[in-house]
Amino acid sequence: MLTVLIHHADDPAAFAQTLTPLVSGAVEGILRDVVVLDAQDESVRRVADHAGCRLAATVDVLAAPDRLKGEWILIVRSGVHLPDNWIDRVARHAAGRPGAAAARLPVPQAGVFDCLFGRPRGAVLVSRAALAAAAPASGGQIDRLLRALRPRRMPRG
């Protein structure tokens, strides 16, 4: 059902913190695969390999989003901590919404930088079809893709 794309993975400790809550998604059977985008750091690559993640270039993934295993894609910046109820929220949002707009899954406790500069926080959930539609506008860059998706805040709950 779900593929997770992790981007900006340049710190192995932050990357490992992002991976930790994904284990419950694998156990629940909701998580099909995890793709780490543009990982250059050898330690990050090693952690990804040991965790069973796939390494890929952003430009390649965005050129062929139909090759992703999940019907829904969760795009997460490395270092982001998903909320405890992330599985329930993703499942509820995805249920019966095959073409739903992108939604931002908020994460707990915004940092000072995020509050001052309005940097979007949280993971973005998007259908594979919507990702494919927005990918050409991204120029192969994840930050441009996230802007093109224009995610709305996912309802609380």
DSSP file (Angstrom, degrees, kcal/mol; ACC not computed):
  #  RESIDUE AA STRUCTURE BP1 BP2  ACC     N-H-->O    O-->H-N    N-H-->O    O-->H-N    TCO  KAPPA ALPHA  PHI   PSI    X-CA   Y-CA   Z-CA
    1    1 A M              0   0    0      0, 0.0    71,-2.2     0, 0.0    70,-0.6   0.000 360.0 360.0 360.0 -38.6    0.0    0.0    0.0
    2    2 A L  E     -ab  31  72A   0     28,-1.6    30,-3.5    68,-0.2    31,-1.2  -0.944 360.0-171.2-128.7 135.4    2.7    2.5    1.0
    3    3 A T  E     -ab  33  73A   0     69,-2.4    71,-2.8    -2,-0.4     2,-0.5  -0.970  17.7-149.0-114.0 137.5    6.2    3.5   -0.3
    4    4 A V  E     -ab  34  74A   0     29,-2.4    31,-3.3    -2,-0.4     2,-0.5  -0.928   5.5-161.8-108.0 129.2    8.3    5.9    1.8
    5    5 A L  E     -ab  35  75A   0     69,-2.6    71,-3.2    -2,-0.5     2,-0.5  -0.953   6.8-163.6-106.8 121.7   10.7    8.2    0.1
    6    6 A I  E     -ab  36  76A   0     29,-2.8    31,-3.0    -2,-0.5     2,-0.3  -0.926  12.1-175.1-108.1 124.6   13.3    9.6    2.4
    7    7 A H  E     + b   0  77A   0     69,-2.2    71,-3.1    -2,-0.5     3,-0.1  -0.773  56.4  29.3-119.2 163.6   15.2   12.7    1.2
    8    8 A H        +     0   0    0     29,-0.3     2,-1.4    -2,-0.3     3,-0.2   0.871  68.3 166.5  57.1  42.4   18.1   14.8    2.4
    9    9 A A        +     0   0    0     28,-0.6    32,-0.5    -3,-0.2    31,-0.4  -0.679  21.6 129.2 -88.9  87.3   19.6   11.8    4.2
   10   10 A D        +     0   0    0     -2,-1.4    -1,-0.2     1,-0.2    33,-0.1   0.404  57.5  63.9-119.8  -0.8   23.1   13.1    5.0
   11   11 A D     >  -     0   0    0     -3,-0.2     4,-2.6     1,-0.1     5,-0.2  -0.976  66.1-154.1-126.2 116.6   23.4   12.4    8.8
   12   12 A P  H  > S+     0   0    0      0, 0.0     4,-2.4     0, 0.0     5,-0.1   0.847  95.0  51.2 -61.1 -35.6   23.3    8.7    9.8
   13   13 A A  H  > S+     0   0    0      2,-0.2     4,-1.8     1,-0.2     5,-0.1   0.933 113.1  44.3 -67.6 -44.9   21.9    9.4   13.3
   14   14 A A  H  > S+     0   0    0      2,-0.2     4,-1.6     1,-0.2    65,-0.8   0.899 113.5  52.2 -64.6 -40.2   19.0   11.6   11.9
   15   15 A F  H  X S+     0   0    0     -4,-2.6     4,-1.9     1,-0.2    -2,-0.2   0.918 107.9  50.6 -61.9 -44.9   18.3    9.0    9.2
   16   16 A A  H  X S+     0   0    0     -4,-2.4     4,-1.7     1,-0.2    -1,-0.2   0.870 107.3  54.6 -62.4 -37.2   18.1    6.2   11.8
   17   17 A Q  H  < S+     0   0    0     -4,-1.8    -1,-0.2     1,-0.2    -2,-0.2   0.856 108.5  49.0 -65.1 -34.1   15.7    8.2   13.9
   18   18 A T  H  < S+     0   0    0     -4,-1.6     4,-0.4     1,-0.2    -1,-0.2   0.857 110.4  51.3 -72.2 -35.1   13.4    8.6   10.8
   19   19 A L  H >X S+     0   0    0     -4,-1.9     3,-1.2     1,-0.2     4,-0.7   0.838  92.8  76.7 -69.3 -33.5   13.6    4.8   10.1
   20   20 A T  T >< S+     0   0    0     -4,-1.7     3,-1.3     1,-0.3     4,-0.4   0.877  95.3  43.7 -51.9 -52.2   12.6    3.8   13.6
   21   21 A P  T >> S+     0   0    0      0, 0.0     4,-0.7     0, 0.0     3,-0.6   0.719 102.1  70.1 -69.8 -15.6    8.9    4.4   13.4
   22   22 A L  H <> S+     0   0    0     -3,-1.2     4,-1.8    -4,-0.4     3,-0.2   0.747  82.5  73.1 -70.7 -21.6    8.7    2.9   10.0
   23   23 A V  H <X S+     0   0    0     -3,-1.3     4,-2.5    -4,-0.7    -1,-0.2   0.909  93.3  53.3 -58.3 -42.4    9.3   -0.6   11.6
   24   24 A S  H <> S+     0   0    0     -3,-0.6     4,-2.3    -4,-0.4    -1,-0.2   0.854 105.6  54.5 -63.5 -33.2    5.8   -0.6   12.9
   25   25 A G  H  X>S+     0   0    0     -4,-0.7     5,-1.8    -3,-0.2     6,-1.6   0.872 109.1  47.5 -65.9 -36.9    4.5    0.1    9.4
   26   26 A A  H ><5S+     0   0    0     -4,-1.8     3,-0.5     4,-0.2    -2,-0.2   0.908 112.0  49.6 -68.6 -41.8    6.3   -2.9    8.1
   27   27 A V  H 3<5S+     0   0    0     -4,-2.5    -2,-0.2     1,-0.2    -1,-0.2   0.894 110.5  50.4 -63.6 -40.4    5.0   -5.0   11.0
   28   28 A E  H 3<5S-     0   0    0     -4,-2.3    -1,-0.2    -5,-0.2    -2,-0.2   0.634 113.0-120.9 -72.8 -14.5    1.4   -3.8   10.3
   29   29 A G  T <<5S+     0   0    0     -4,-0.7    -3,-0.2    -3,-0.5    -2,-0.1   0.587  85.3 109.8  85.6  10.7    1.8   -4.7    6.6
   30   30 A I      < +     0   0    0     -5,-1.8   -28,-1.6    -6,-0.2     2,-0.6   0.757  59.5  77.8 -86.9 -26.5    1.2   -1.2    5.4
   31   31 A L  E     +a    2   0A   0     -6,-1.6   -28,-0.2   -30,-0.2     3,-0.1  -0.758  48.1 173.5 -94.1 119.5    4.7   -0.4    4.3
   32   32 A R  E     -     0   0A   0    -30,-3.5     2,-0.3    -2,-0.6   -29,-0.2   0.871  64.9 -19.4 -90.5 -44.4    5.8   -2.0    0.9
   33   33 A D  E     -a    3   0A   0    -31,-1.2   -29,-2.4     2,-0.0     2,-0.4  -0.992  49.1-135.9-161.3 162.8    9.2   -0.4    0.5
   34   34 A V  E     -a    4   0A   0     18,-0.3    20,-3.0    -2,-0.3     2,-0.5  -0.991  17.8-165.6-124.9 127.4   11.5    2.5    1.6
   35   35 A V  E     -ac   5  54A   0    -31,-3.3   -29,-2.8    -2,-0.4     2,-0.6  -0.963   7.9-152.9-117.6 125.8   13.6    4.4   -1.0
   36   36 A V  E     -ac   6  55A   0     18,-3.2    20,-2.3    -2,-0.5     2,-0.4  -0.875  19.4-141.0 -99.5 122.0   16.4    6.6    0.2
   37   37 A L  E     - c   0  56A   0    -31,-3.0   -28,-0.6    -2,-0.6   -29,-0.3  -0.695  65.7 -18.9 -92.3 129.9   17.0    9.4   -2.3
   38   38 A D  S    S-     0   0    0     18,-2.6     2,-0.5    -2,-0.4    -1,-0.2   0.773  74.5-179.3  54.4  36.4   20.4   10.7   -3.3
   39   39 A A        +     0   0    0     -3,-0.4    -1,-0.2    17,-0.3   -29,-0.1  -0.566  12.6 164.7 -71.2 117.3   22.3    9.3   -0.3
   40   40 A Q        +     0   0    0     -2,-0.5     2,-0.3   -31,-0.4    -1,-0.2   0.733  45.2  94.5-102.4 -31.4   25.9   10.3   -0.6
   41   41 A D     >  -     0   0    0    -32,-0.5     4,-2.3     1,-0.1     5,-0.2  -0.468  68.6-144.4 -68.7 127.0   27.2    9.6    2.9
   42   42 A E  H  > S+     0   0    0     -2,-0.3     4,-2.1     1,-0.2    -1,-0.1   0.852  99.3  53.6 -63.0 -35.9   28.7    6.1    3.2
   43   43 A S  H  > S+     0   0    0      2,-0.2     4,-2.5     1,-0.2    -1,-0.2   0.902 109.3  48.5 -65.7 -40.5   27.4    5.6    6.7
   44   44 A V  H  > S+     0   0    0      1,-0.2     4,-2.8     2,-0.2    -2,-0.2   0.915 110.8  51.3 -63.5 -43.0   23.8    6.5    5.6
   45   45 A R  H  X S+     0   0    0     -4,-2.3     4,-2.2     1,-0.2    -2,-0.2   0.887 110.4  49.0 -62.2 -38.9   24.2    4.1    2.7
   46   46 A R  H  X S+     0   0    0     -4,-2.1     4,-2.4     2,-0.2    -2,-0.2   0.926 111.9  47.7 -67.0 -45.2   25.3    1.3    5.0
   47   47 A V  H  X S+     0   0    0     -4,-2.5     4,-1.9     1,-0.2    -2,-0.2   0.921 112.4  50.6 -61.0 -43.9   22.4    1.9    7.5
   48   48 A A  H  X>S+     0   0    0     -4,-2.8     5,-2.8     1,-0.2     4,-0.5   0.911 110.4  49.2 -60.5 -43.6   20.0    1.9    4.5
   49   49 A D  H ><5S+     0   0    0     -4,-2.2     3,-1.1     1,-0.2    -1,-0.2   0.921 111.6  48.2 -62.8 -45.1   21.4   -1.3    3.2
   50   50 A H  H 3<5S+     0   0    0     -4,-2.4    -1,-0.2     1,-0.3    -2,-0.2   0.812 110.8  52.1 -65.9 -30.0   21.1   -3.0    6.6
   51   51 A A  H 3<5S-     0   0    0     -4,-1.9    -1,-0.3    -5,-0.2    -2,-0.2   0.502 117.6-111.7 -85.4  -4.0   17.6   -1.8    7.0
   52   52 A G  T <<5 +     0   0    0     -3,-1.1   -18,-0.3    -4,-0.5    -3,-0.2   0.703  65.7 149.5  82.3  19.8   16.5   -3.2    3.7
   53   53 A C      < -     0   0    0     -5,-2.8     2,-0.4    -6,-0.2    -1,-0.2  -0.489  44.4-125.4 -83.0 156.2   16.0    0.2    2.0
   54   54 A R  E     -c   35   0A   0    -20,-3.0   -18,-3.2    -2,-0.2     2,-0.4  -0.844  17.4-140.4-100.1 139.2   16.5    0.8   -1.6
   55   55 A L  E     +c   36   0A   0     -2,-0.4     2,-0.3   -20,-0.2   -18,-0.2  -0.831  33.0 156.3 -99.3 137.3   18.9    3.6   -2.8
   56   56 A A  E     -c   37   0A   0    -20,-2.3   -18,-2.6    -2,-0.4     2,-0.4  -0.987  43.2-104.8-154.6 160.0   17.9    5.7   -5.8
   57   57 A A     >  -     0   0    0     -2,-0.3     4,-2.2   -20,-0.2     3,-0.4  -0.719  28.4-130.7 -86.3 139.4   18.4    9.0   -7.4
   58   58 A T  H  > S+     0   0    0     -2,-0.4     4,-2.8     1,-0.2     5,-0.3   0.909 108.1  55.3 -55.2 -44.6   15.6   11.5   -7.1
   59   59 A V  H  > S+     0   0    0      1,-0.2     4,-1.2     2,-0.2    -1,-0.2   0.862 108.5  48.4 -60.3 -36.5   15.6   12.2  -10.8
   60   60 A D  H  > S+     0   0    0     -3,-0.4     4,-1.1     2,-0.2    -1,-0.2   0.907 112.3  47.7 -70.2 -42.3   15.2    8.5  -11.6
   61   61 A V  H  < S+     0   0    0     -4,-2.2     3,-0.4     1,-0.2     6,-0.2   0.917 113.9  46.8 -64.7 -43.1   12.3    8.0   -9.1
   62   62 A L  H  < S+     0   0    0     -4,-2.8    -1,-0.2     1,-0.2    -2,-0.2   0.744 108.0  57.0 -73.2 -21.8   10.5   11.1  -10.4
   63   63 A A  H  < S+     0   0    0     -4,-1.2    -1,-0.2    -5,-0.3    -2,-0.2   0.758 123.9  21.9 -76.2 -24.7   11.0   10.0  -14.0
   64   64 A A    ><  +     0   0    0     -4,-1.1     3,-1.9    -3,-0.4    -1,-0.2  -0.441  65.6 157.8-141.6  64.1    9.3    6.7  -13.4
   65   65 A P  G >   +     0   0    0      0, 0.0     3,-1.6     0, 0.0    -1,-0.1   0.714  69.9  74.3 -64.6 -18.1    7.0    6.9  -10.3
   66   66 A D  G 3  S+     0   0    0      1,-0.3    -5,-0.0    -3,-0.1    63,-0.0   0.658  85.2  66.3 -67.8 -14.0    5.0    4.0  -11.7
   67   67 A R  G <  S+     0   0    0     -3,-1.9    -1,-0.3    -6,-0.2     2,-0.2   0.576  76.9 104.4 -82.3  -9.8    7.9    1.7  -10.6
   68   68 A L  S <  S-     0   0    0     -3,-1.6   -65,-0.1    -4,-0.2     5,-0.0  -0.495  71.4-138.1 -71.3 143.5    7.3    2.5   -6.9
   69   69 A K  S    S+     0   0    0     -2,-0.2     2,-0.2   -67,-0.1    -1,-0.1   0.842  76.3  74.5 -75.3 -34.6    5.6   -0.4   -5.2
   70   70 A G        -     0   0    0      1,-0.1   -68,-0.2     2,-0.1    -2,-0.1  -0.485  68.0-144.3 -84.8 150.6    3.0    1.5   -3.1
   71   71 A E  S    S+     0   0    0    -70,-0.6    57,-2.9    -2,-0.2     2,-0.4   0.716  95.4  48.3 -77.1 -23.0   -0.1    3.1   -4.4
   72   72 A W  E    S-bD   2 127A   0    -71,-2.2   -69,-2.4    55,-0.3     2,-0.4  -0.928  76.7-152.5-118.6 144.5    0.5    5.9   -1.8
   73   73 A I  E     -bD   3 126A   0     53,-3.4    53,-2.6    -2,-0.4     2,-0.6  -0.968   3.1-160.8-121.7 128.5    3.8    7.6   -1.3
   74   74 A L  E     -bD   4 125A   0    -71,-2.8   -69,-2.6    -2,-0.4     2,-0.6  -0.945  11.2-158.4-108.5 115.0    4.9    9.2    2.0
   75   75 A I  E     +bD   5 124A   0     49,-3.2    49,-2.4    -2,-0.6     2,-0.4  -0.846  17.2 177.8 -99.6 118.9    7.7   11.7    1.4
   76   76 A V  E     -b    6   0A   0    -71,-3.2   -69,-2.2    -2,-0.6     2,-0.4  -0.969  27.4-132.6-128.2 132.9    9.8   12.3    4.5
   77   77 A R  E >   -b    7   0A   0     -2,-0.4     3,-2.1   -71,-0.2   -69,-0.2  -0.677  42.3-100.5 -79.0 135.1   12.8   14.5    5.1
   78   78 A S  T 3  S+     0   0    0    -71,-3.1   -63,-0.2    -2,-0.4     3,-0.1  -0.312 110.2  33.1 -56.4 135.0   15.6   12.6    7.0
   79   79 A G  T 3  S+     0   0    0    -65,-0.8    -1,-0.3     1,-0.4     2,-0.2   0.167  85.7 128.7 100.7 -15.8   15.5   13.5   10.7
   80   80 A V    <   -     0   0    0     -3,-2.1     2,-0.7    42,-0.0    -1,-0.4  -0.534  52.6-141.8 -74.1 137.0   11.8   14.0   10.8
   81   81 A H        -     0   0    0     -2,-0.2   -63,-0.1    27,-0.2     3,-0.1  -0.894  14.4-140.9-100.0 116.0   10.0   12.1   13.6
   82   82 A L        -     0   0    0     -2,-0.7    25,-0.1   -64,-0.2     4,-0.0  -0.459  28.0-101.8 -72.3 148.3    6.7   10.7   12.6
   83   83 A P    >   -     0   0    0      0, 0.0     3,-1.7     0, 0.0     4,-0.2  -0.281  31.1-109.1 -67.6 159.0    3.9   10.9   15.1
   84   84 A D  T 3  S+     0   0    0      1,-0.3     3,-0.4     2,-0.1    -2,-0.1   0.826 118.5  49.0 -57.4 -33.6    3.0    7.8   17.1
   85   85 A N  T 3> S+     0   0    0      1,-0.2     4,-2.2     2,-0.1    -1,-0.3   0.072  72.8 120.8 -96.3  25.4   -0.3    7.5   15.2
   86   86 A W  H <> S+     0   0    0     -3,-1.7     4,-2.4     1,-0.2     5,-0.2   0.855  71.3  53.9 -60.1 -37.3    1.2    7.9   11.7
   87   87 A I  H  > S+     0   0    0     -3,-0.4     4,-2.7     1,-0.2    -1,-0.2   0.943 110.1  46.0 -63.9 -48.3   -0.1    4.5   10.5
   88   88 A D  H  > S+     0   0    0      1,-0.2     4,-2.5     2,-0.2    -1,-0.2   0.902 114.0  48.9 -61.7 -41.5   -3.7    5.2   11.5
   89   89 A R  H  X S+     0   0    0     -4,-2.2     4,-2.2     2,-0.2    -1,-0.2   0.909 113.0  46.2 -67.2 -42.2   -3.6    8.7   10.0
   90   90 A V  H  X S+     0   0    0     -4,-2.4     4,-2.4    -5,-0.2    -2,-0.2   0.932 113.8  49.0 -64.4 -45.9   -2.1    7.5    6.7
   91   91 A A  H  X S+     0   0    0     -4,-2.7     4,-1.7    -5,-0.2    -2,-0.2   0.909 112.4  48.0 -62.5 -43.0   -4.6    4.5    6.4
   92   92 A R  H  < S+     0   0    0     -4,-2.5    -1,-0.2    -5,-0.2    -2,-0.2   0.911 113.3  47.4 -64.2 -42.2   -7.6    6.8    7.1
   93   93 A H  H  < S+     0   0    0     -4,-2.2    -2,-0.2     1,-0.2    -1,-0.2   0.901 115.0  45.5 -66.6 -39.4   -6.5    9.4    4.6
   94   94 A A  H >< S+     0   0    0     -4,-2.4     3,-1.8    -5,-0.2     2,-0.3   0.761  86.1 106.7 -76.7 -25.4   -5.8    6.8    1.9
   95   95 A A  T 3< S-     0   0    0     -4,-1.7    -4,-0.0     1,-0.3    -3,-0.0  -0.373 101.2 -11.1 -62.3 118.3   -9.0    4.8    2.4
   96   96 A G  T 3  S+     0   0    0     -2,-0.3    -1,-0.3     1,-0.1     3,-0.1   0.644 110.7 102.7  71.5  15.6  -11.4    5.5   -0.4
   97   97 A R    X   +     0   0    0     -3,-1.8     3,-1.5     1,-0.1    -1,-0.1  -0.516  32.6 160.0-126.8  65.6   -9.4    8.4   -1.8
   98   98 A P  T 3  S+     0   0    0      0, 0.0    31,-0.3     0, 0.0    -1,-0.1   0.809  83.6  28.7 -61.0 -29.6   -7.5    7.1   -4.9
   99   99 A G  T 3  S+     0   0    0     -3,-0.1    -2,-0.0    30,-0.1    -3,-0.0   0.100  87.3 148.1-116.8  23.7   -6.9   10.6   -6.4
  100  100 A A    <   -     0   0    0     -3,-1.5    27,-0.6    -6,-0.1    30,-0.1  -0.159  52.2-101.3 -61.8 151.9   -6.9   12.7   -3.2
  101  101 A A        -     0   0    0      1,-0.1    -1,-0.1    25,-0.1    49,-0.1  -0.222  50.8 -80.5 -65.7 161.6   -4.7   15.8   -3.1
  102  102 A A        -     0   0    0     47,-0.5    50,-2.2    24,-0.1     2,-0.4  -0.355  49.2-159.9 -63.8 144.0   -1.4   15.7   -1.2
  103  103 A A  E     -Ef 125 152A   0     22,-2.5    22,-3.3    48,-0.3     2,-0.6  -0.986  13.7-132.5-131.5 140.0   -1.7   16.0    2.5
  104  104 A R  E     -Ef 124 153A   0     48,-3.6    50,-2.8    -2,-0.4    20,-0.2  -0.819  12.7-149.3 -93.7 121.9    0.9   17.0    5.1
  105  105 A L  E     -E  123   0A   0     18,-3.6    18,-1.5    -2,-0.6    48,-0.1  -0.806  25.8-135.2 -87.1 105.7    1.1   14.7    8.1
  106  106 A P        -     0   0    0      0, 0.0    16,-0.2     0, 0.0    17,-0.0  -0.259  13.1-144.7 -66.9 150.9    2.2   17.2   10.8
  107  107 A V        -     0   0    0    -25,-0.1   -25,-0.1     1,-0.1     3,-0.1  -0.818  27.8 -91.6-112.0 155.5    5.0   16.2   13.2
  108  108 A P  S    S+     0   0    0      0, 0.0   -27,-0.2     0, 0.0    -1,-0.1  -0.250  89.5  10.9 -66.8 151.6    5.2   17.1   16.9
  109  109 A Q  S    S-     0   0    0      1,-0.1     2,-0.2     2,-0.0     0, 0.0   0.947  70.6-136.4  52.5  90.8    7.0   20.2   18.2
  110  110 A A        -     0   0    0      1,-0.1    -1,-0.1    -3,-0.1     2,-0.1  -0.492  22.9-124.5 -69.1 141.4    8.1   22.7   15.6
  111  111 A G     >  -     0   0    0     -2,-0.2     4,-2.2     1,-0.1     5,-0.2  -0.335  24.0-103.8 -81.6 169.2   11.6   24.0   16.1
  112  112 A V  H  > S+     0   0    0      1,-0.2     4,-2.8     2,-0.2     5,-0.2   0.908 121.7  52.0 -59.9 -44.6   12.4   27.7   16.4
  113  113 A F  H  > S+     0   0    0      1,-0.2     4,-2.5     2,-0.2     6,-0.4   0.917 109.9  49.4 -58.6 -44.3   13.8   27.8   12.9
  114  114 A D  H  > S+     0   0    0      1,-0.2     4,-1.2     2,-0.2     5,-0.5   0.899 113.1  46.3 -63.9 -40.9   10.6   26.3   11.5
  115  115 A C  H  < S+     0   0    0     -4,-2.2    -2,-0.2     2,-0.2    -1,-0.2   0.912 116.2  44.4 -68.2 -42.9    8.4   28.8   13.4
  116  116 A L  H  < S+     0   0    0     -4,-2.8    -2,-0.2     1,-0.2    -1,-0.2   0.891 125.8  29.1 -70.4 -40.0   10.5   31.8   12.4
  117  117 A F  H  < S-     0   0    0     -4,-2.5    -1,-0.2    -5,-0.2    -2,-0.2   0.398  99.6-124.4-107.2   2.3   11.0   31.0    8.8
  118  118 A G     <  +     0   0    0     -4,-1.2    -3,-0.2    -5,-0.2    -4,-0.2   0.773  41.1 176.1  64.5  27.2    7.8   29.0    8.1
  119  119 A R        -     0   0    0     -5,-0.5    -1,-0.2    -6,-0.4    -2,-0.1  -0.498  37.4-110.8 -66.0 126.7    9.6   25.9    6.8
  120  120 A P        -     0   0    0      0, 0.0     2,-0.3     0, 0.0    -1,-0.1  -0.343  39.1-161.6 -61.0 135.7    7.0   23.2    6.1
  121  121 A R        +     0   0    0      2,-0.1     2,-0.1   -14,-0.1   -11,-0.0  -0.826  39.1  39.4-118.1 156.7    7.3   20.4    8.5
  122  122 A G  S    S-     0   0    0     -2,-0.3     2,-0.2   -16,-0.2   -45,-0.2  -0.236  85.4 -58.5 100.3 172.5    6.1   16.9    8.4
  123  123 A A  E     - E   0 105A   0    -18,-1.5   -18,-3.6   -47,-0.1     2,-0.5  -0.610  43.9-133.1 -91.5 152.3    5.7   14.1    5.9
  124  124 A V  E     -DE  75 104A   0    -49,-2.4   -49,-3.2   -20,-0.2     2,-0.5  -0.934  13.8-158.1-111.2 124.4    3.7   14.5    2.7
  125  125 A L  E     +DE  74 103A   0    -22,-3.3   -22,-2.5    -2,-0.5     2,-0.3  -0.879  22.4 162.0-102.5 128.6    1.3   11.8    1.7
  126  126 A V  E     -D   73   0A   0    -53,-2.6   -53,-3.4    -2,-0.5   -25,-0.1  -0.995  39.5-109.7-145.6 146.4    0.4   11.6   -2.0
  127  127 A S  E  >  -D   72   0A   0    -27,-0.6     4,-2.3    -2,-0.3   -55,-0.3  -0.406  32.5-117.7 -70.7 155.4   -1.1    9.1   -4.3
  128  128 A R  H  > S+     0   0    0    -57,-2.9     4,-2.4     1,-0.2     5,-0.2   0.873 116.1  54.5 -62.3 -36.0    1.2    7.6   -6.9
  129  129 A A  H  > S+     0   0    0    -58,-0.3     4,-1.8   -31,-0.3    -1,-0.2   0.910 109.2  46.3 -64.6 -42.5   -1.0    9.1   -9.6
  130  130 A A  H  > S+     0   0    0      2,-0.2     4,-1.9     1,-0.2    -2,-0.2   0.867 111.5  52.7 -68.6 -35.4   -0.8   12.6   -8.2
  131  131 A L  H  X S+     0   0    0     -4,-2.3     4,-2.1     1,-0.2    -2,-0.2   0.927 108.7  49.9 -63.2 -44.4    3.0   12.2   -7.8
  132  132 A A  H  < S+     0   0    0     -4,-2.4    -2,-0.2     1,-0.2    -1,-0.2   0.871 110.4  50.5 -62.7 -36.6    3.3   11.2  -11.4
  133  133 A A  H  < S+     0   0    0     -4,-1.8     4,-0.2     1,-0.2    -1,-0.2   0.859 116.7  39.9 -69.7 -35.0    1.2   14.3  -12.4
  134  134 A A  H >< S+     0   0    0     -4,-1.9     3,-1.0     1,-0.2     4,-0.4   0.697  95.4  83.2 -87.0 -20.6    3.4   16.7  -10.4
  135  135 A A  G >X>S+     0   0    0     -4,-2.1     3,-1.8     1,-0.3     5,-0.6   0.855  82.6  58.6 -56.6 -42.2    6.8   15.1  -11.2
  136  136 A P  G >45S+     0   0    0      0, 0.0     3,-0.6     0, 0.0    -1,-0.3   0.834 103.7  53.8 -60.0 -29.8    7.3   16.8  -14.6
  137  137 A A  G <45S+     0   0    0     -3,-1.0    -2,-0.2    -4,-0.2    -3,-0.1   0.579  97.1  69.6 -77.5  -8.8    7.1   20.2  -12.8
  138  138 A S  G X45S-     0   0    0     -3,-1.8     3,-1.4    -4,-0.4     6,-0.3   0.701  88.2-141.1 -85.3 -19.7    9.8   19.2  -10.3
  139  139 A G  T <<5S-     0   0    0     -3,-0.6     3,-0.1    -4,-0.5   -80,-0.1   0.783  71.1 -61.4  61.5  25.0   12.8   19.2  -12.7
  140  140 A G  T 3 <S+     0   0    0     -5,-0.6     2,-0.5     1,-0.2    -1,-0.2   0.625 109.7 124.0  77.7  13.4   13.9   16.1  -10.7
  141  141 A Q    <>  -     0   0    0     -3,-1.4     4,-2.0    -6,-0.2    -1,-0.2  -0.926  55.9-148.5-113.5 130.7   14.2   18.0   -7.5
  142  142 A I  H  > S+     0   0    0     -2,-0.5     4,-2.5     1,-0.2     5,-0.2   0.871  97.6  53.5 -65.2 -39.2   12.4   16.9   -4.3
  143  143 A D  H  > S+     0   0    0      1,-0.2     4,-1.7     2,-0.2    -1,-0.2   0.898 110.8  46.9 -64.8 -39.3   11.9   20.4   -2.9
  144  144 A R  H  > S+     0   0    0     -6,-0.3     4,-2.4     2,-0.2    -1,-0.2   0.865 110.5  53.9 -68.1 -36.1   10.3   21.6   -6.2
  145  145 A L  H  X S+     0   0    0     -4,-2.0     4,-2.2    -7,-0.2    -2,-0.2   0.937 106.4  51.4 -62.1 -46.5    8.1   18.5   -6.2
  146  146 A L  H  X S+     0   0    0     -4,-2.5     4,-0.9     1,-0.2    -1,-0.2   0.877 111.6  47.4 -61.5 -37.4    6.9   19.3   -2.7
  147  147 A R  H >< S+     0   0    0     -4,-1.7     3,-0.5     1,-0.2    -1,-0.2   0.909 110.8  51.9 -67.7 -41.2    6.0   22.8   -3.8
  148  148 A A  H 3< S+     0   0    0     -4,-2.4    -2,-0.2     1,-0.2    -1,-0.2   0.830 105.6  55.5 -64.9 -32.0    4.3   21.5   -6.9
  149  149 A L  H 3< S-     0   0    0     -4,-2.2   -47,-0.5    -5,-0.1    -1,-0.2   0.779  88.9-156.8 -70.6 -26.5    2.2   19.1   -4.9
  150  150 A R    <<  -     0   0    0     -4,-0.9    -3,-0.1    -3,-0.5    -2,-0.1   0.944  16.4-152.3  46.7  61.4    0.8   21.9   -2.7
  151  151 A P        -     0   0    0      0, 0.0     2,-0.3     0, 0.0   -48,-0.3  -0.331   3.2-143.3 -67.2 142.1    0.0   19.6    0.2
  152  152 A R  E     -f  103   0A   0    -50,-2.2   -48,-3.6     1,-0.1     2,-0.2  -0.702  33.9 -90.1 -97.3 155.8   -2.8   20.6    2.6
  153  153 A R  E     -f  104   0A   0     -2,-0.3   -48,-0.2   -50,-0.2     3,-0.1  -0.485  43.4-120.3 -68.3 130.4   -2.6   19.9    6.3
  154  154 A M        -     0   0    0    -50,-2.8     3,-0.1    -2,-0.2    -1,-0.1  -0.481  37.5 -98.1 -69.1 138.4   -4.0   16.5    7.1
  155  155 A P        -     0   0    0      0, 0.0    -1,-0.1     0, 0.0   -62,-0.1  -0.237  44.6-102.3 -57.4 146.6   -6.9   16.8    9.6
  156  156 A R              0   0    0      1,-0.2   -51,-0.0    -3,-0.1    -3,-0.0  -0.225 360.0 360.0 -64.0 157.4   -6.0   16.1   13.2
  157  157 A G              0   0    0     -3,-0.1    -1,-0.2     0, 0.0   -69,-0.0   0.435 360.0 360.0 137.6 360.0   -6.9   12.8   14.7
